[in-house]
Amino acid sequence: MGAFRFDTSYARLPGSLFTRLDPEPVRAPRLVVLNRPLALELGLDPDGLDAETLSGNRLPPGATPLAQAYAGHQFGHFAILGDGRAHLLGEHLTPDGRRVDIQLKGSGRTPYSRMGDGRAALGPMLREFLISEAMAALGIPTTRSLAVVATGEPVFRDRVLPGAILVRVAASHLRVGTFQYAAARRDLDGLKALLAHAIARHAPEAANAPNPALALLEATMARQARLVAQWMGVGFIHGVMNTDNMAISGETIDYGPCAFMDAYHPATVFSSIDHAGRYAYANQPRIAHWNIVRFAEALLSLIDPDEGAAIAQAQAVVERFPALFEEAWLAVFRAKLGLATPQDGDRALIETLLQAMADTGCDFTNGFRALAEGQAFPVDARDRPAFRSFDESWRARLAAEGSSEASARTRALTANPALIPRNHRVEAALEAAEGGDLGPFEALLNAVRRPFAPASEDAPLRAPPLPHERIQATFCGT
């Protein structure tokens, strides 16, 4: 185990794509939580990671801090953006040959701050740490959190809050909005450099394709279709699927107003700023497709110098998104039902169950887990007839493929978590942490890291919220 080994290829791209600057020093950095397993996975010595380094007060050897420029469609409206409160320290090379970004979030103002203070509050940074660890444990591609460092300085939002910095680890911070930024500025050299950089990091097979830009578009689209299908399978709602929050790597990025559903309903929204439900649970596949179309638009000049030809080629690719998503979604939900083989009629079977859950207010996570465990669906007895049609069809479907109920439930146990970071538990843990008590946060973190086989003492964390505990809105923390 050792120290950071930086080789920052992004810093060698055209200077129009970023600004070189150091993080702003903080008054009294203090390590709040360190992800020791992740540190070891990255080849880092956990005991050598101190608050001064992880806050940016002292730069590790080889670091080349920079703020990335990007644009984005925020709730459908285009804007020029950039890292307004983040600094990329560099790209760390792991012992197994991976290249990962090490970014500080909440590390001070940059030229892209847009009147912001460049800082972050402790609660939202702990939230990202917790939810990203839960997603990783669920097997869903995600950025990770290496540490949260308290700054010893206040942050002013709707109230005075303790400040903090998150150390984020990502396959990269390339976004759809990164390409949109260069395209909007008609920066062809920047676009070409981004294309080569993205291919090298995320789609090396595209380098030798007849049309590398088109191949990158196809690879990114396929990853996003699989990712959103996985979100749907655990009831996850990202909450702010702007194009600047769609990573080319296919990782989940930016855990702002995100949440996991309790009672299932396709129109569920938690984000306090999503007044029209643009990013509601059921809308996520459509928005992912919309974002991919925006990516295609940014790549047009690289696909073909003839705009008409470029549009035709890009359209032929992006039109395949619905079919790709359908395939991925069916694979996710077949696994949740314990089905071993694909068959016609599976979508109708899945929709029968989801409709019964929506009609009865059945808890999404506990409902699917009950199926896997051979228990009754967690609804009032008077609501159970709503599931009878599904139950009969499910048993017939198993018989048609030659599967026993026992084998199906065994398969389903690996696809249906028993425990998710429920909103009311998350909020309670963060409130306690802001008051200086990390106990509830640490207990919840330990639990969500083993979502499929929780210990008996985690049973209370499986329970959905009581009426007075329900969280109606989540916030991004900026």
matplotlib code that plots the C-alpha trace (Angstrom):
import matplotlib.pyplot as plt

x = [0.0, 1.3, 0.5, -1.3, 0.3, -1.0, -0.8, -3.4, -4.1, -7.0, -4.5, -2.8, -6.0, -6.6, -6.7, -10.2, -11.6, -10.5, -8.9, -5.8, -6.1, -5.6, -8.3, -9.0, -7.5, -9.9, -9.5, -9.5, -9.8, -10.9, -11.4, -15.1, -15.2, -12.7, -13.5, -10.8, -11.9, -11.9, -8.5, -7.1, -8.7, -7.0, -3.7, -3.6, -2.4, -5.5, -3.3, -1.4, -4.5, -4.8, -7.2, -4.7, -4.2, -7.9, -9.1, -6.7, -4.8, -1.6, -1.4, 0.0, 3.0, 2.0, -1.4, -2.4, -5.5, -8.0, -11.7, -13.4, -15.5, -18.8, -22.3, -25.6, -29.3, -30.7, -34.4, -34.3, -32.7, -29.1, -26.5, -22.8, -21.6, -18.4, -16.9, -18.2, -17.1, -14.9, -11.2, -9.9, -6.7, -5.6, -5.9, -4.6, -3.1, -4.2, -2.0, -4.3, -3.8, -7.0, -7.0, -9.4, -10.2, -9.7, -11.9, -12.5, -16.1, -16.8, -13.1, -13.7, -14.6, -13.6, -14.2, -17.3, -18.9, -21.5, -21.8, -21.7, -19.6, -17.7, -18.4, -20.5, -22.3, -21.5, -25.0, -25.1, -21.5, -22.2, -25.4, -23.3, -20.9, -23.7, -25.8, -22.8, -21.6, -25.1, -25.1, -21.7, -22.9, -26.0, -23.7, -24.8, -22.1, -21.3, -18.8, -17.4, -16.5, -13.1, -13.6, -15.6, -13.5, -15.1, -13.6, -14.1, -16.0, -19.7, -21.7, -24.7, -27.7, -31.3, -29.5, -25.9, -24.4, -21.0, -18.9, -17.3, -15.4, -16.1, -13.3, -14.9, -13.4, -14.7, -13.8, -13.7, -15.7, -16.4, -20.1, -22.4, -22.2, -18.4, -18.9, -21.8, -19.5, -17.0, -19.7, -21.5, -18.2, -17.5, -14.3, -13.5, -10.0, -11.5, -14.1, -11.5, -9.3, -12.3, -13.3, -9.8, -9.6, -13.1, -12.3, -9.0, -10.6, -14.0, -14.3, -10.9, -12.5, -14.0, -10.5, -10.4, -14.0, -14.9, -16.4, -14.9, -17.4, -20.4, -18.8, -18.4, -22.1, -23.2, -21.1, -22.2, -25.9, -25.6, -24.1, -26.8, -29.6, -28.2, -27.6, -31.1, -32.6, -30.6, -31.8, -35.4, -34.8, -34.0, -36.5, -33.8, -34.7, -31.8, -33.7, -31.6, -30.8, -29.4, -27.0, -24.1, -25.0, -24.8, -21.3, -19.7, -18.4, -21.9, -21.4, -24.1, -22.8, -24.0, -26.1, -28.0, -31.8, -31.7, -33.9, -35.1, -38.9, -40.7, -44.3, -44.2, -45.7, -44.3, -44.9, -42.9, -40.8, -38.6, -36.5, -37.7, -36.8, -38.5, -41.9, -43.2, -42.0, -39.5, -37.2, -39.9, -39.2, -41.0, -39.6, -36.0, -35.7, -37.2, -34.9, -31.8, -32.9, -33.3, -29.8, -28.3, -29.8, -28.1, -24.8, -25.3, -25.9, -22.6, -20.8, -22.2, -19.2, -17.0, -19.4, -19.4, -18.4, -21.7, -24.3, -27.1, -25.1, -24.1, -27.7, -28.8, -26.1, -26.6, -30.3, -30.0, -28.0, -30.1, -33.4, -32.1, -32.2, -35.8, -35.0, -31.7, -33.5, -36.3, -33.9, -32.0, -35.2, -36.6, -33.3, -33.4, -37.0, -36.8, -34.0, -36.2, -38.9, -36.4, -37.0, -34.3, -35.1, -36.7, -40.2, -42.9, -45.3, -42.8, -43.4, -47.1, -46.3, -44.0, -46.6, -49.3, -47.2, -46.2, -49.8, -50.9, -48.1, -49.1, -52.8, -52.1, -49.2, -47.0, -43.4, -41.2, -38.1, -40.0, -42.5, -39.9, -38.0, -41.1, -41.5, -37.9, -38.4, -41.7, -43.6, -46.9, -46.7, -46.4, -49.9, -53.1, -55.1, -57.9, -55.4, -53.9, -56.4, -54.8, -51.8, -53.7, -53.6, -49.9, -49.3, -51.1, -49.4, -46.0, -46.4, -47.6, -44.6, -42.2, -43.8, -43.5, -39.7, -39.4, -38.3, -39.4, -40.6, -37.7, -35.1, -36.8, -36.8, -33.1, -32.4, -34.6, -32.8, -29.6, -31.6, -33.8, -32.1, -33.5, -32.2, -31.8, -30.9, -34.4, -35.0, -36.2, -33.2, -30.8, -32.2, -32.1, -28.5, -27.5, -29.2, -27.4, -24.1, -24.6, -25.1, -21.8, -23.2, -21.9, -23.3, -26.5, -24.6, -22.0, -24.7, -26.6, -23.4, -22.5, -26.0, -26.3, -22.9, -24.5, -27.9, -28.7, -28.0, -28.5, -27.9, -30.9, -30.1, -30.7, -34.3, -35.6, -33.8, -35.9, -39.1, -40.8, -41.5, -44.5, -46.8, -45.1, -41.6, -42.2, -39.8, -41.7, -38.8, -35.1, -32.6, -29.4, -27.5, -26.0]
y = [0.0, 3.5, 7.0, 8.6, 8.0, 10.7, 10.9, 13.4, 13.0, 15.5, 18.3, 17.6, 18.4, 21.9, 24.6, 25.7, 22.6, 23.5, 26.0, 25.2, 26.3, 25.0, 24.3, 27.1, 26.3, 25.6, 26.6, 23.4, 20.2, 17.1, 13.6, 12.6, 9.4, 7.4, 4.6, 2.2, -0.7, 1.7, 3.1, -0.4, -1.2, 1.8, 0.8, 3.6, 3.3, 4.3, 5.4, 7.7, 9.7, 12.7, 15.6, 18.2, 16.2, 15.1, 18.7, 20.1, 22.1, 20.1, 18.8, 15.3, 14.9, 14.8, 16.5, 19.0, 20.6, 21.9, 22.7, 21.2, 23.2, 21.8, 22.7, 21.0, 21.0, 21.6, 20.7, 21.0, 24.4, 24.8, 26.5, 26.9, 25.4, 23.9, 22.7, 25.5, 23.9, 21.1, 20.5, 17.5, 16.7, 14.2, 10.8, 8.1, 4.9, 1.8, -1.3, -3.2, -0.7, 1.3, 5.1, 6.9, 10.5, 11.9, 15.0, 17.3, 18.5, 21.6, 22.7, 26.4, 28.9, 28.5, 30.6, 28.5, 29.2, 31.6, 33.6, 30.4, 30.1, 27.0, 25.2, 22.2, 21.3, 18.2, 16.6, 16.5, 15.2, 12.4, 11.7, 11.2, 9.0, 6.8, 6.5, 5.8, 3.1, 1.6, 1.7, 0.0, -2.8, -3.2, -3.8, -0.6, 1.4, 4.4, 7.0, 6.3, 8.3, 8.0, 10.4, 13.3, 16.0, 18.7, 22.1, 23.8, 26.6, 27.4, 27.1, 29.4, 27.9, 28.2, 28.0, 27.9, 24.5, 22.8, 22.8, 19.7, 18.4, 15.1, 13.1, 11.5, 8.7, 8.2, 6.3, 9.9, 13.1, 13.3, 14.1, 14.6, 18.2, 18.2, 17.6, 20.0, 22.7, 22.3, 21.9, 25.1, 27.0, 25.5, 24.2, 21.5, 20.9, 20.5, 18.1, 16.0, 15.9, 14.9, 12.2, 10.6, 11.0, 9.4, 6.5, 5.9, 5.8, 4.2, 2.7, 1.6, -0.7, 2.4, 3.6, 1.1, 1.5, 2.8, 5.9, 6.3, 9.1, 6.9, 4.0, 6.1, 7.2, 3.5, 2.4, 5.3, 4.7, 1.0, 1.7, 4.3, 1.9, -0.7, 1.8, 3.2, -0.2, -1.1, 2.1, 1.1, -2.4, -1.0, 1.9, 4.5, 8.0, 10.2, 13.4, 15.6, 13.8, 16.9, 16.3, 17.5, 14.6, 11.9, 10.4, 8.9, 6.1, 4.9, 5.5, 7.1, 10.6, 13.4, 12.3, 15.4, 15.1, 11.4, 8.9, 5.3, 4.7, 3.3, 2.6, 1.9, 4.4, 5.2, 8.9, 9.2, 12.4, 13.5, 16.4, 19.7, 21.5, 19.0, 20.6, 19.2, 15.6, 15.7, 13.3, 11.1, 7.4, 6.3, 9.1, 8.2, 6.0, 8.7, 11.3, 9.1, 8.7, 12.5, 13.0, 10.6, 12.6, 15.7, 13.8, 12.8, 16.4, 17.4, 14.8, 15.6, 17.4, 14.4, 11.8, 13.4, 16.8, 16.7, 17.7, 15.9, 12.7, 13.0, 13.5, 10.5, 8.3, 9.5, 9.1, 5.5, 4.9, 6.8, 5.3, 2.0, 3.2, 2.1, -1.4, -1.5, -0.2, -2.7, -5.6, -4.4, -3.6, -7.1, -8.7, -6.8, -7.6, -11.2, -11.7, -10.0, -12.6, -15.5, -16.3, -18.4, -17.8, -15.1, -15.8, -13.8, -12.3, -11.5, -7.8, -8.3, -10.5, -7.9, -5.1, -7.1, -7.2, -3.5, -2.5, -4.4, -2.8, 0.7, 0.1, -1.1, 1.1, -1.9, -1.2, -1.7, -3.2, -5.3, -6.5, -8.0, -9.3, -11.0, -12.8, -14.0, -15.2, -16.9, -14.5, -12.7, -9.3, -6.6, -5.2, -5.3, -8.6, -6.8, -5.8, -9.2, -10.3, -7.7, -10.0, -13.2, -12.9, -12.3, -15.2, -17.6, -16.3, -16.4, -20.1, -21.0, -19.1, -21.1, -24.3, -23.3, -23.0, -26.0, -24.1, -25.0, -22.2, -23.0, -22.5, -19.3, -17.9, -18.7, -16.8, -13.9, -13.6, -12.4, -9.8, -8.3, -6.4, -6.7, -3.3, 0.1, 3.5, 4.5, 8.3, 8.7, 6.7, 8.7, 12.1, 11.0, 9.9, 13.1, 15.2, 13.4, 13.8, 17.5, 17.6, 15.7, 12.2, 9.9, 6.7, 6.5, 7.3, 4.6, 2.0, 2.8, 2.7, -0.7, -2.0, -0.7, -2.2, -5.7, -5.1, -8.8, -10.4, -8.0, -9.2, -9.6, -6.4, -4.5, -5.6, -2.2, -0.6, -2.7, -1.2, 1.5, 4.8, 5.4, 8.2, 10.9, 9.7, 10.0, 12.2, 14.2, 16.2, 15.9, 18.7, 19.1, 21.0, 23.7]
z = [0.0, -0.9, -1.8, -4.7, -8.1, -10.4, -14.2, -15.2, -18.9, -18.8, -17.9, -21.3, -23.2, -24.7, -22.1, -23.2, -21.4, -17.9, -15.6, -13.6, -10.0, -6.4, -3.9, -1.5, 1.9, 4.8, 8.4, 10.4, 8.4, 10.3, 8.9, 9.5, 7.6, 5.6, 3.2, 4.2, 1.9, -1.1, -0.1, -0.1, -3.4, -4.9, -3.5, -1.0, 2.6, 4.7, 7.6, 5.3, 4.3, 6.5, 6.6, 5.4, 2.1, 1.7, 2.1, -0.5, 2.1, 1.3, -2.3, -2.7, -5.0, -8.7, -8.2, -10.9, -9.6, -12.1, -12.5, -15.6, -17.9, -19.2, -20.2, -19.6, -20.1, -16.7, -16.6, -20.4, -20.5, -21.9, -19.7, -19.6, -16.4, -15.0, -11.7, -9.5, -6.3, -7.2, -8.1, -9.9, -8.1, -10.7, -12.2, -9.8, -11.3, -9.2, -8.8, -11.1, -13.9, -13.6, -14.0, -11.7, -11.0, -7.5, -7.1, -4.2, -3.9, -1.9, -2.2, -3.1, -5.8, -9.4, -12.6, -13.0, -9.6, -11.0, -7.7, -5.6, -2.5, -3.8, -0.6, 0.6, 3.8, 5.9, 5.5, 1.6, 1.5, 4.0, 2.0, -1.2, 0.7, 2.1, -1.1, -3.4, -1.0, -1.1, -4.9, -5.1, -2.8, -4.9, -7.9, -9.7, -11.5, -9.5, -8.5, -5.0, -2.0, -0.4, 2.5, 4.0, 5.7, 7.9, 7.1, 10.4, 8.6, 8.4, 5.2, 4.7, 3.1, 4.4, 7.8, 9.0, 8.5, 9.1, 6.0, 4.5, 1.5, -0.3, -1.9, -4.9, -7.0, -10.5, -13.7, -15.0, -14.8, -18.5, -19.0, -21.9, -20.9, -21.4, -25.1, -25.2, -23.9, -26.7, -29.3, -28.2, -28.5, -31.9, -30.5, -33.0, -31.6, -28.1, -29.4, -31.2, -28.0, -25.9, -28.3, -28.2, -24.4, -23.9, -26.2, -24.5, -21.0, -21.7, -25.2, -26.5, -29.0, -30.7, -31.7, -34.6, -35.6, -39.0, -37.3, -33.8, -32.8, -33.7, -31.9, -28.7, -29.0, -29.3, -26.3, -24.1, -25.0, -24.2, -20.8, -20.0, -20.9, -18.6, -15.8, -15.8, -15.9, -12.8, -11.1, -11.9, -10.4, -7.0, -7.0, -7.3, -8.4, -9.4, -9.1, -11.4, -14.7, -16.4, -19.2, -17.0, -14.7, -17.3, -17.2, -20.4, -18.2, -17.4, -13.7, -11.5, -10.7, -8.5, -5.5, -4.9, -4.4, -5.1, -3.1, -3.0, -3.2, -0.3, -1.6, -5.3, -7.7, -11.1, -10.8, -7.6, -7.3, -4.3, -5.6, -4.2, -7.4, -9.8, -9.7, -13.0, -12.4, -15.3, -13.5, -11.8, -11.4, -14.6, -16.7, -16.2, -19.3, -21.5, -20.1, -20.6, -24.2, -24.5, -23.0, -25.4, -28.3, -26.9, -26.8, -30.4, -31.4, -29.7, -31.7, -35.2, -36.5, -35.6, -37.1, -40.5, -42.0, -43.9, -41.3, -43.1, -43.3, -39.6, -38.5, -40.4, -38.9, -35.4, -35.6, -36.7, -33.5, -31.0, -32.3, -30.9, -27.3, -26.5, -27.6, -25.7, -22.5, -22.9, -23.1, -20.1, -18.1, -18.8, -17.7, -14.4, -13.6, -14.8, -12.3, -9.6, -10.3, -10.3, -14.0, -15.6, -19.3, -21.4, -22.8, -24.6, -22.2, -19.5, -19.7, -19.1, -16.1, -14.6, -15.2, -13.5, -10.3, -10.6, -11.1, -8.0, -6.0, -7.2, -6.5, -2.9, -1.9, -1.5, -0.5, -3.5, -1.8, 0.8, -1.8, -4.1, -1.1, 0.2, -3.1, -2.9, 0.7, 0.0, 2.2, 1.6, 0.0, 2.7, 2.4, 4.4, 4.1, 2.2, -0.5, -1.1, -3.7, -6.0, -6.2, -6.9, -10.7, -10.6, -8.3, -10.5, -13.7, -12.0, -11.0, -14.5, -16.0, -13.8, -14.9, -18.5, -18.2, -15.9, -12.8, -9.3, -7.0, -4.7, -7.4, -8.6, -5.1, -4.6, -7.8, -6.7, -3.4, -5.3, -7.2, -4.5, -1.7, 1.8, 2.8, 1.0, 2.5, 3.3, 3.1, 6.7, 8.1, 5.9, 7.1, 10.7, 10.4, 8.7, 11.3, 14.1, 12.3, 11.9, 15.6, 16.2, 16.6, 13.9, 15.5, 13.4, 10.2, 10.8, 11.7, 8.5, 6.4, 7.7, 7.0, 3.4, 2.6, 2.9, 1.3, 0.4, 3.7, 6.6, 10.2, 12.4, 14.2, 10.9, 10.8, 11.9, 9.0, 6.6, 7.8, 5.7, 7.3, 9.5, 8.2, 10.3, 9.2, 5.4, 3.5, 0.9, -0.6, -1.0, -1.6, -3.7, -1.0, -3.3]

ax = plt.figure().add_subplot(projection="3d")
ax.plot(x, y, z, "-o")
ax.set_aspect("equal")
plt.show()
